[in-house]
Amino acid sequence: MTTERSPQRADGWTAAVRQRLGLGRLLPLGGAVDGAWIAETAAASVLRGATVEGAVLGTLRIGPAREATTGAETRPETRPEARRPVGAAGPAGAGGPAGAGVVAEAGLALPPAPPSGLPPGPLRIEAEFRAAGDRPLPDSAAALRAALVTAAAARLGLEIAEVDLRVTALLDDAAPDQVTDPADAPSPPAPAPVAKASTKAEAEGPAGEAAAAVPGVVSLTRVLGGAVHTAQDHIRVEVATAGDHRALDVARSVRTAVSAATADRLPVSVLVTDVVEAPGANR
C-alpha cells in the first residue's frame, strides 16, 4: 500500500519536482493580452537551430531583459490597479473572485501566469559561443545575434530586447562550421508526460478536445498537473506544438478554441512545454 509517507509517494514527488525544474523558466509568449507562456527548454531547443557559419553555440539562457526588471513599476500590467479582478472597483476585497487575472485596457480579464511564470515583457538571451579564428569576432557575434532574434520572433513569438554573447574560445581553422557543440549543451530534461490528442483528449473534457484539435498541437502535456487545469477564475492548458508552426500562433488558436468550447467563458492561458520537430526537419 502507498501512503503519504511511503517511499513510492516520496519518489513521485521528487520526480514531479525534477520534471518541473527541467522546464527552466516559463517565458511569456507575445504580449500581456496573449495569455501564453513557453518553457525555457523548449524555446532554447528551437534557438539552437539558428545556424551561423563559424559559430559554435554553448550554454544559452533566456530571462527578463534588464529594462523589464528595472522599469517594472512603470508598466501598466505591473501596477496594482491593473491586477484587480473583473468587477473590482477599489482595493482588495471590493469584488470579483480571488486570484482573478489582470484586467486589460478594454476591460477583459486576462489569465494569471502559470506558477513561477515570468510576467509579460521583453526578454534577454545570454549565450556563450566559440568563434572561428579566421573571421572578425564582431561580425560573428552580430550574425549570431541576428539569427537568434529572428528565430525567437519568427518561430516562437518571443520578444527579445537584448542578446548578450560571450566568446569563450576560438575555433581551429579546420573545425567544422556548426552552431551547437553537443558537449556544451545542457542535458535535455526527461520527456514530459503527454496525453495523445487521439486517445486521451476526451478525458480532459471539451477544453482538452478543443485544444487537441488545433492545427500545430502535437499533444497535450502534463507537467504542472493535468493537461487542462480548471480553477475558479481561469483555465490553463498545456500543449506540445509542432516545430513547423509558430508557437505563439498555435497558443492563440488554442485559447480561442478552448474559450469557445467552454461554457463558463473563463480566461484561458496556454503553456507550451515542448516544441516537437519532425524527423529530419531542416531548421
matplotlib code that plots the C-alpha trace (Angstrom):
import matplotlib.pyplot as plt

x = [0.0, 1.2, 0.8, 1.7, 4.9, 5.8, 9.0, 6.8, 4.9, 8.2, 9.7, 6.7, 7.1, 10.8, 10.1, 7.5, 9.8, 12.7, 10.4, 9.1, 12.6, 13.6, 11.4, 13.6, 11.9, 8.4, 8.7, 5.9, 4.9, 3.7, 2.2, 0.1, -3.2, -1.9, -2.0, 0.7, 3.9, 6.6, 9.2, 12.7, 14.0, 11.5, 12.5, 16.2, 15.9, 14.4, 17.0, 19.8, 18.7, 19.6, 22.8, 25.6, 28.7, 31.8, 30.0, 29.6, 26.9, 27.4, 25.3, 22.1, 19.7, 16.6, 15.3, 13.8, 15.6, 17.3, 14.7, 12.0, 13.4, 14.4, 11.2, 8.6, 6.9, 6.0, 4.5, 0.6, 0.3, 2.5, 0.7, -1.6, -4.7, -4.1, -4.2, -7.7, -10.2, -13.1, -15.8, -13.3, -13.7, -11.2, -8.9, -8.7, -12.0, -14.1, -15.5, -14.6, -13.3, -10.0, -6.9, -8.6, -6.5, -5.4, -7.7, -6.9, -7.4, -10.6, -12.0, -11.5, -10.0, -6.6, -5.5, -2.8, 0.7, 1.4, 3.2, 6.6, 5.9, 7.6, 5.3, 4.8, 7.6, 10.8, 13.4, 17.1, 19.2, 22.6, 24.8, 28.3, 29.9, 33.2, 34.1, 36.1, 39.5, 39.6, 36.6, 36.3, 34.7, 32.2, 30.9, 30.5, 28.7, 26.4, 25.4, 24.7, 22.7, 20.6, 19.9, 18.8, 16.5, 15.0, 14.4, 12.8, 10.4, 9.6, 9.4, 8.3, 6.9, 9.3, 10.0, 13.8, 15.2, 18.7, 21.2, 24.4, 27.0, 30.3, 33.2, 34.7, 37.3, 38.5, 37.9, 40.7, 40.6, 39.8, 36.9, 33.5, 31.0, 28.2, 26.1, 25.9, 28.6, 26.8, 29.4, 28.4, 24.6, 22.9, 21.4, 17.8, 15.1, 13.1, 10.2, 7.1, 4.1, 1.8, -1.8, -2.0, -4.6, -6.2, -6.6, -6.7, -8.1, -11.6, -10.6, -9.8, -13.4, -14.4, -11.4, -9.0, -10.8, -10.8, -7.1, -6.1, -7.9, -6.0, -3.5, 0.0, -0.8, 1.1, -0.2, -1.5, 1.1, 1.0, 3.9, 2.2, -0.6, -3.4, -3.3, -6.3, -6.2, -9.5, -9.6, -12.4, -11.2, -9.2, -8.3, -4.7, -3.9, -0.6, 0.5, 3.4, 3.5, 4.9, 8.1, 6.7, 4.1, 4.9, 4.3, 2.6, 0.1, -0.7, -1.2, -3.6, -5.6, -5.8, -7.1, -9.7, -10.8, -10.9, -12.9, -15.5, -15.8, -16.3, -19.5, -18.0, -16.1, -13.2, -9.9, -7.7, -3.9, -1.7, 1.7, 3.9, 6.1, 7.8, 8.3, 8.5, 10.5, 9.5, 12.2, 14.8, 13.4, 15.8, 15.9]
y = [0.0, 3.5, 6.1, 9.8, 8.8, 5.8, 5.8, 5.4, 8.6, 10.5, 9.2, 10.6, 14.0, 14.0, 13.1, 15.8, 18.5, 17.4, 17.5, 21.0, 22.3, 20.7, 23.2, 26.1, 29.5, 29.9, 32.7, 34.9, 34.4, 37.6, 40.3, 40.5, 40.0, 36.7, 34.8, 32.4, 31.0, 28.6, 26.6, 27.9, 24.4, 24.3, 27.8, 27.0, 23.9, 26.0, 28.7, 26.2, 25.6, 29.1, 28.1, 30.6, 29.8, 29.7, 29.9, 27.1, 27.8, 26.7, 27.5, 29.5, 31.0, 33.2, 35.6, 39.0, 41.9, 44.5, 47.1, 44.7, 44.3, 48.0, 49.5, 47.0, 49.6, 51.7, 49.1, 49.0, 45.3, 45.5, 48.4, 47.4, 48.8, 46.6, 43.5, 43.9, 41.2, 42.0, 43.7, 45.2, 48.9, 49.5, 47.8, 44.1, 42.6, 45.1, 42.5, 39.8, 36.3, 35.9, 35.5, 36.5, 37.6, 41.1, 43.5, 44.6, 48.2, 47.1, 45.7, 42.0, 39.7, 38.2, 34.8, 34.7, 33.5, 29.8, 29.0, 30.9, 32.1, 35.4, 38.4, 39.6, 41.8, 41.9, 39.1, 38.7, 35.9, 35.2, 32.7, 31.6, 30.6, 29.7, 31.6, 30.8, 32.5, 33.5, 35.8, 39.2, 38.5, 41.4, 40.1, 36.6, 37.9, 40.2, 37.3, 35.0, 37.8, 38.4, 34.7, 34.2, 37.3, 36.2, 32.6, 33.8, 36.0, 34.0, 30.5, 31.2, 34.7, 35.8, 39.5, 39.6, 43.1, 42.1, 39.5, 39.1, 37.0, 35.8, 34.4, 31.5, 30.2, 30.4, 27.5, 26.0, 26.7, 23.0, 22.9, 22.2, 25.0, 24.3, 26.2, 23.8, 21.7, 18.8, 18.8, 22.4, 21.9, 21.0, 17.6, 17.5, 17.1, 14.0, 13.9, 15.5, 13.1, 13.6, 12.9, 11.9, 14.0, 11.0, 8.9, 11.0, 14.4, 13.2, 12.6, 16.3, 17.3, 19.8, 22.1, 19.2, 18.1, 21.6, 22.2, 18.9, 19.7, 22.9, 22.7, 22.7, 20.9, 17.7, 16.6, 17.7, 17.6, 17.1, 18.8, 21.1, 18.6, 17.8, 18.8, 21.1, 22.9, 24.5, 26.9, 29.1, 32.1, 30.7, 27.7, 26.7, 24.3, 22.6, 21.6, 20.5, 22.3, 21.3, 22.8, 23.9, 26.1, 29.4, 28.6, 31.9, 31.4, 27.9, 29.2, 31.9, 29.4, 27.1, 30.0, 30.8, 27.2, 26.5, 29.7, 28.7, 25.2, 26.0, 27.4, 29.4, 31.7, 31.8, 33.5, 30.9, 30.6, 28.3, 26.8, 25.3, 22.8, 21.3, 22.1, 18.9, 18.9, 16.5, 13.7, 15.0, 18.6, 21.1, 24.1]
z = [0.0, -0.8, 1.9, 2.1, 4.0, 1.8, -0.4, -3.5, -2.7, -2.0, -5.3, -7.1, -5.5, -6.4, -10.0, -10.3, -8.9, -11.1, -14.1, -13.2, -12.8, -16.1, -17.9, -16.8, -16.7, -18.1, -20.6, -21.9, -25.5, -27.2, -25.0, -21.9, -23.9, -25.4, -22.2, -23.4, -22.0, -23.2, -21.2, -21.5, -22.5, -25.4, -26.6, -26.3, -28.4, -31.2, -30.9, -31.2, -34.7, -35.7, -37.5, -38.2, -40.1, -37.9, -34.6, -32.1, -29.6, -26.0, -23.0, -23.6, -21.1, -21.6, -18.9, -18.4, -20.0, -17.9, -18.9, -17.8, -14.3, -13.7, -15.1, -13.9, -11.7, -14.8, -17.0, -16.9, -16.3, -13.2, -11.5, -8.6, -10.2, -13.3, -11.2, -9.9, -10.9, -13.1, -11.0, -8.5, -8.3, -5.5, -3.0, -2.5, -1.3, -3.2, -5.5, -8.1, -7.5, -5.6, -7.8, -11.0, -13.9, -14.6, -16.4, -19.9, -21.0, -22.8, -19.5, -20.4, -17.8, -18.6, -17.2, -14.5, -15.2, -14.5, -11.3, -11.3, -14.8, -15.8, -16.3, -19.9, -21.0, -23.1, -22.7, -22.7, -24.3, -22.7, -24.6, -24.9, -28.2, -29.8, -32.9, -36.0, -35.8, -39.4, -39.1, -37.2, -33.9, -34.1, -37.4, -36.0, -32.9, -35.0, -37.2, -34.3, -32.5, -35.6, -36.1, -32.5, -32.5, -35.9, -34.8, -31.5, -33.2, -36.4, -34.9, -31.3, -30.8, -28.1, -27.7, -27.4, -26.4, -25.5, -26.6, -24.5, -26.2, -24.7, -26.8, -24.8, -27.3, -30.9, -33.3, -35.3, -39.0, -39.6, -37.2, -38.8, -39.1, -36.7, -34.3, -31.4, -29.7, -28.0, -25.2, -24.3, -24.5, -21.2, -20.8, -22.0, -19.3, -19.1, -21.6, -20.3, -19.8, -22.8, -23.4, -27.0, -28.8, -30.5, -27.3, -24.1, -25.1, -24.3, -20.7, -20.4, -21.4, -24.0, -23.3, -24.0, -27.1, -28.5, -27.7, -29.2, -32.5, -33.1, -36.0, -34.7, -31.4, -31.3, -28.0, -24.6, -21.8, -18.1, -16.4, -13.9, -13.3, -15.7, -19.3, -18.6, -15.2, -14.3, -11.4, -10.1, -12.2, -15.2, -17.3, -18.1, -21.0, -21.5, -25.0, -27.2, -30.5, -33.9, -35.0, -38.3, -36.6, -34.8, -31.1, -30.3, -33.2, -32.0, -28.5, -29.6, -31.6, -28.6, -26.4, -28.9, -29.3, -25.6, -24.9, -27.5, -26.2, -22.5, -21.1, -18.2, -20.6, -18.1, -19.1, -20.8, -20.7, -22.6, -21.6, -24.4, -22.7, -25.8, -29.5, -31.5, -34.7, -37.5, -38.0, -40.4, -40.3, -41.8, -39.4]

ax = plt.figure().add_subplot(projection="3d")
ax.plot(x, y, z, "-o")
ax.set_aspect("equal")
plt.show()
